[in-house]
Amino acid sequence: MADFRLLARTHGFMKLAEIIIAIVCLILIRTYSLNFGGDVSTGSFHDRYNVGLVTVGGMLLVSLPLLISYLWSTSGTYQPFLEIIYNTLGFILFLTVGSLALDHYRNYAGVTHTGNDNRGDTNPNNNWLGTNNSTWADSGIGKAFGFGNTTDNANAGKALGALCIINAFFYLTDAALALRQGSTV
């Protein structure tokens, strides 16, 4: 039987907070078609986007089973060394993707991009982004990849970056707690 009173303890609270923040990050990414920057023509856009999604989704898939095992385990089955590894990895990954998101969206508040913004295409007549006089937000690859950074989109991107960095420090604190607990077991 699960002991939900463990959620009131520091370890349970940390895991629950990490999971909730990761879910909110996924909702922001999906709702606002957020990305993590990069150049579409060189592939760095896809690399950064994949790292961002793998970080948020992957750490959610790690933290949720750890929380479940914490709630359902009997005393003595807690593995602090494993927690230290996962939480340290979560800290590094969330800090990285949070920094990528903040770096990308801090420059684009309220700006609609036209193609002359260092993303690999400086020719305004190039049609691969959409029609000649359209913005990236209107059609073509820009719409598919969420380059239409309206003020709401940029604010959501900044919120995503901030939440990822906050979650990184939850993971760091959780790793420190696991280290402290591991030294007393």
N, C-alpha and C positions, 0 to 999 in steps of 0.2 A: 504494500500500500504506500502510495506517495505521501510524503510528509511536507505539505505546502508551508508549514511554519518555517522551513529552511529558507524560503524566499525572503524572510525578514532578516536573515543573517547576511553579513557582508558578502560572502561568496555567492549566495543565491541572488542577492540584489544585483551584483555586478553582472552576472550572466544574463539576468532578465533585462537589464539596461542595454547590454551589448546587442541582444536579440531585437529589442524594440527599435533601437537606433538603426540597425541594419535593415529592418523592414521599412522604416520611414525613408531611408536612403533609396531602397529599391522602388518605392512608390514615387519618389521625386524623379528618379531616372526615367521611369516609365511614363509618368504623367506629363512631364515637360520635355521629353525626348532629349535629356541631357547627355553630354559627352564630356570627355576629359581633355579635349584639345588635340593638337597634332596636325600634321599635314596630310591631307587625303592623297595627294599625288605620290608621296613616298611611302605610304603605308603606316607611318607613325600614328596616324589617327586611329587606325584599327587596333594597333598594338596597345595604345593607351586606353581605348574603350574596352578591349578584352581584359586588360589588367584590372580596370575599375569594376567591371561586372563580376569577374572571378573573385576579386577580393570581397566585395559586398556579399555576393551569393555564397561563396565558399566558406567564409567565416560564419555566415548564418548557419550553414550546414554542419559546421564544426561545433558551434556554441549551443545549438539546440539539443543535440544528443548529449553533450556534456551536462547541460542543465537537467535533462531528463534523468541521466544516470545519477546525478547528485541528489535529485529528489527521491529516486527509487532505490538507491543503494543502501546497503546495511553499513554500519560503521566498520571502518578498516579497509574499505575498497577504494577509497579516494586515492588517485594517482597524481600527486603534486608535480612530479617531474614532467609528465605528459601535459599537464596544465601549463607549466612554465613554457614549454616548447610552443604550444598552440597560442598562448597569449602573447608571447614575444613576437611570433610571426604575425599575429593580428595587429599588434602595435605598429610594426614596420610597414605592413601593407596598407592599413588604414591611414597612416601618416602620409604615405606616398600618394595614394589616390586623392586624399583630401587636399594635398598641396597641388596636385595636377589640376583638380577642379577649380580651386581658388585662383591659381595662376591663369587658367583659361578664361574664367568668367569675370575677373576683376577688370579686364580691359574692355569688356563688351556691354556694359550697362546701357541699355536704351539705344543700342546701335543695331541697325539692320545691315548686313554685309552684302556687298555687291560683287566681290571677286577680287578686289585689290587689297587684300588684307593678309598677305604673307601665307596663304594656304596653298601655294603652288601654282595658282593661275593668275597672271597679271594682265591677260588679254581680255578686255571687256567685250570683244566680239566672239569669244569662244563660247560655243553653244552647249558644251557638255554639262554645264551647271543648270541649264534651263534656257529659257528664251533670252534673246539679247538684252532686252530692257528690264528683265525681271530681277528680283533679288534672290539670294539663296533661300530665303524663307518662303518665297512664293512657289517655286517649282524645282524640278530636277533633283539632283543629288542632295542639295541643301536641305530640302524638306525632309528627305529620307533620313538624313543624319542629324537633324535638329540644329542647323546653323542659323536659324532665324531667331537670333537672340534679342527678343523684345525685353523690356524692362522686367516683366514677370519672369521670363525665362532666365535672365541673368541673375535676378535675385534668388530664384530657385537653385541655380547653379552654385551661387555663393553659399546658400544654406546647405546644399549637399556637401560642399567642401568643408564647411565648419562642422557639420555633424560627423563627417568622417574623421576629422582631427579630434573631436571630442571623444568619439568612440575609440580612437587610437589610445587615448590616455586612460580610458576605462580598461582596455586590454593591458596596458602597462601596469596599472594599479592592481589588476587581477593577477598578473604575473608576479608582482612583488608579494602579494598576499599568499600565493601558492608557494613561493620560495620560503617565506617565513613559516608557513604551515608545514612545509616539507622538512624544514630543519628541526621541527619539534616532534615529528612522527617517529 
